[in-house]
């Protein structure tokens, strides 16, 4: 069997994420099948940490899909959650499930107000339909010699980011204000990877508050994400991501997401 071109990954998490993995190896009825590098995994993983829900972390290489994963999720994608010997997948679905299935484990991540709950779901969906595709179109843009095309990909991404900034609570620190919510957890993994643009795309700097009040909101929100232990703690050492995102930056990655972006589609 030929090896998937993206399969050559560092096998385990490092840094603070490695300590979390090591602390969650004992047998538990709730199992998170994960790839340490995957931002979609980090959505439910950080929520499990935030809520202190007992779980077992199971590392898999999704490019060499083990039968244990395929028996739960025929597509062999991570994250996959095993709950009471039954499978759940799709990261946003898992996040909402954890909120509903473990009501005694705080903090509460969806508000009681029905309108605000609906607003949260709108922006969770927005992350997949607008934000992630724009993030990847910018990262995957080639050729780098086409400076005008690269600049357009950057400006398109900043325009999408500004959509979010305009919706953030005016004083923060979280999307809804003082109370952290699922929206924060769903978008955070890509925000915590904004460094990829500076590293691979010739420099990147977000507009500051001097360029508009909404950018000040965004800056406060990003600082809150970076300071939240449950979010930042599941990130490995930055250098471990370099080889992964190099393939995206060169537009040679063969993940389903990379191929979808390359063909002008959304998140598969």
C-alpha positions in Angstrom: 0.0 0.0 0.0 1.5 3.4 -1.0 2.0 5.9 1.7 -0.2 9.0 1.8 2.1 12.0 1.0 0.9 13.8 4.2 1.4 10.8 6.5 4.9 11.6 7.6 4.0 13.3 10.8 5.7 13.6 14.2 3.9 10.7 15.9 2.9 12.4 19.2 2.1 15.7 20.7 4.8 17.8 22.3 5.1 20.5 25.0 2.0 21.2 27.1 -0.2 19.0 24.8 2.1 16.0 25.5 1.6 16.4 29.2 -2.2 16.4 28.7 -2.0 13.3 26.5 0.0 11.5 29.1 -2.5 12.3 31.8 -5.4 10.8 29.7 -4.1 7.4 28.8 -6.1 5.4 31.3 -9.1 3.4 30.2 -12.3 5.5 30.1 -15.7 4.9 28.5 -15.4 8.2 26.7 -12.6 8.1 24.1 -11.3 10.9 21.9 -9.7 9.6 18.7 -7.3 12.4 17.8 -4.5 13.7 15.7 -2.4 16.0 17.8 -1.8 18.4 14.9 -5.4 18.7 13.8 -7.3 22.0 14.5 -10.7 20.2 14.2 -9.6 17.9 17.0 -8.6 20.8 19.2 -12.2 22.0 19.2 -13.6 19.2 21.4 -10.2 18.4 23.0 -10.1 21.9 24.5 -13.7 21.6 25.7 -13.0 18.3 27.4 -10.1 20.1 29.2 -12.2 23.2 30.0 -14.9 21.1 31.5 -12.7 18.6 33.2 -14.7 15.7 31.7 -12.9 12.3 32.2 -11.8 10.9 28.8 -9.2 8.7 27.2 -7.0 10.2 24.5 -6.3 7.9 21.6 -3.7 9.1 19.1 -4.1 8.0 15.5 -2.5 9.0 12.2 -5.6 9.7 10.0 -3.5 9.0 6.9 -2.8 5.5 8.1 -6.3 4.8 9.4 -6.4 2.0 12.0 -9.3 -0.4 12.0 -10.3 0.8 15.5 -11.0 4.2 14.0 -12.6 2.9 10.8 -15.0 0.7 12.8 -16.3 3.8 14.5 -16.1 6.3 11.6 -16.1 4.8 8.1 -14.4 7.9 6.7 -11.6 7.5 9.2 -11.5 11.2 10.1 -10.6 12.8 13.4 -12.0 13.8 15.8 -14.1 10.8 16.4 -15.7 10.4 19.9 -16.5 7.0 21.3 -19.3 7.3 23.8 -20.8 4.3 25.5 -19.3 2.2 22.7 -21.1 4.3 20.1 -19.5 6.7 17.6 -19.9 10.4 17.1 -18.0 12.6 14.6 -18.0 16.1 13.1 -16.2 18.4 15.4 -19.0 20.9 15.9 -21.5 18.2 16.6 -19.2 16.7 19.2 -18.7 20.1 20.9 -22.5 20.5 21.3 -22.8 16.9 22.5 -20.3 17.5 25.2 -22.2 20.6 26.3 -25.5 18.7 26.5 -24.3 15.3 27.7 -22.3 16.6 30.7 -24.4 19.4 32.2 -22.7 19.0 35.6 -19.3 19.9 34.1 -19.0 23.7 33.7 -18.6 26.2 32.5 -21.8 26.4 30.5 -20.8 27.1 26.9 -24.2 27.8 25.3 -26.4 30.6 26.8 -29.9 30.1 28.1 -31.3 32.8 25.9 -32.7 31.2 22.8 -31.7 34.0 20.5 -28.1 34.0 21.7 -27.9 30.2 21.4 -29.0 30.5 17.8 -26.5 33.3 17.2 -23.8 31.0 18.5 -24.8 28.3 16.0 -24.7 30.9 13.2 -21.1 31.8 14.0 -20.1 28.2 14.5 -21.3 27.5 11.0 -19.7 30.7 9.7 -16.3 29.4 10.8 -16.7 26.4 8.5 -18.4 28.1 5.6 -16.4 31.4 5.5 -13.4 31.6 7.9 -11.6 28.3 7.3 -11.9 28.4 3.5 -10.5 32.0 3.5 -7.7 31.0 5.9 -6.7 28.1 3.7 -7.0 30.0 0.4 -4.5 32.5 1.8 -2.1 29.8 3.1 -2.4 27.7 0.0 -2.0 30.6 -2.4 0.6 30.0 -5.1 2.7 31.1 -6.9 4.4 33.3 -4.3 5.9 35.3 -7.2 2.4 36.6 -8.0 2.5 39.4 -5.4 -0.8 40.9 -6.4 -2.6 37.6 -6.2 -1.1 36.9 -2.8 -2.1 40.3 -1.6 -5.7 39.7 -2.7 -5.8 36.4 -0.8 -4.6 38.2 2.2 -7.1 41.1 1.9 -9.9 38.6 1.3 -8.9 36.8 4.5 -8.7 40.1 6.5 -12.2 41.0 5.2 -13.6 37.7 6.5 -11.7 38.2 9.8 -13.3 41.7 10.1 -16.7 40.2 9.8 -16.0 38.3 12.9 -14.4 41.3 14.7 -17.5 43.3 14.1 -19.6 40.7 15.8 -17.4 40.3 18.9 -18.7 41.8 22.1 -17.6 45.4 22.4 -15.7 45.0 25.6 -15.1 41.2 25.5 -13.1 39.4 26.3 -15.1 36.6 24.7 -17.4 36.4 21.7 -20.5 37.0 23.8 -18.9 39.1 26.5 -17.8 37.9 29.9 -19.0 34.4 29.4 -16.9 32.1 27.2 -19.0 30.1 24.7 -18.7 27.4 22.0 -18.0 30.0 19.4 -14.7 30.8 21.1 -13.7 27.2 21.2 -14.8 26.5 17.6 -12.8 29.3 16.0 -9.8 29.3 18.4 -7.6 26.6 16.7 -7.2 28.6 13.5 -6.7 31.9 15.3 -3.9 30.3 17.4 -2.3 29.4 14.1 -2.3 32.8 12.5 1.5 32.7 12.8 1.6 30.5 9.7 1.0 33.5 7.5 4.0 35.4 8.9 6.1 32.2 8.6 5.1 31.0 5.1 3.6 34.0 3.3 6.2 36.7 3.6 4.9 38.5 6.8 1.6 39.1 8.3 0.3 41.7 10.8 -3.2 42.3 11.9 -4.6 45.8 11.8 -4.5 47.6 15.2 -7.2 49.6 17.0 -5.9 52.7 15.4 -7.3 51.3 12.1 -10.8 50.8 13.6 -12.5 49.9 16.9 -13.4 46.4 15.7 -9.7 45.5 15.3 -9.2 46.5 18.9 -12.0 44.0 19.8 -10.2 41.3 17.8 -6.9 42.0 19.5 -8.5 41.6 23.0 -10.2 38.4 21.9 -7.1 36.9 20.5 -5.2 37.7 23.7 -8.0 36.0 25.7 -7.7 32.8 23.5 -4.0 32.7 23.9 -4.3 33.0 27.6 -6.9 30.3 28.1 -5.2 27.2 29.4 -7.7 24.8 27.9 -7.1 26.2 24.4 -3.4 27.0 24.4 -2.6 23.9 26.4 -3.6 21.5 23.6 -1.1 23.1 21.2 2.2 21.4 20.6 5.5 23.1 20.1 5.3 25.4 17.1 8.2 23.9 15.2 6.3 20.5 15.1 3.7 22.2 12.8 6.2 23.5 10.3 6.5 20.5 8.0 2.7 20.1 8.1 1.9 23.6 7.1 4.8 23.8 4.6 2.9 21.4 2.4 -0.2 23.6 2.6 1.8 26.8 2.0 3.3 25.1 -1.1 -0.2 23.9 -2.1 0.9 20.3 -2.2 -1.0 19.0 0.8 -3.4 16.1 -0.1 -5.8 16.3 2.8 -9.5 16.4 2.0 -9.6 20.0 3.1 -6.6 21.0 1.0 -8.0 19.4 -2.1 -11.4 21.0 -1.5 -9.9 24.5 -1.2 -7.8 23.9 -4.3 -10.9 23.1 -6.3 -12.8 26.1 -5.0 -15.0 24.2 -2.6 -15.7 24.6 1.1 -14.9 22.5 4.1 -15.7 18.8 3.1 
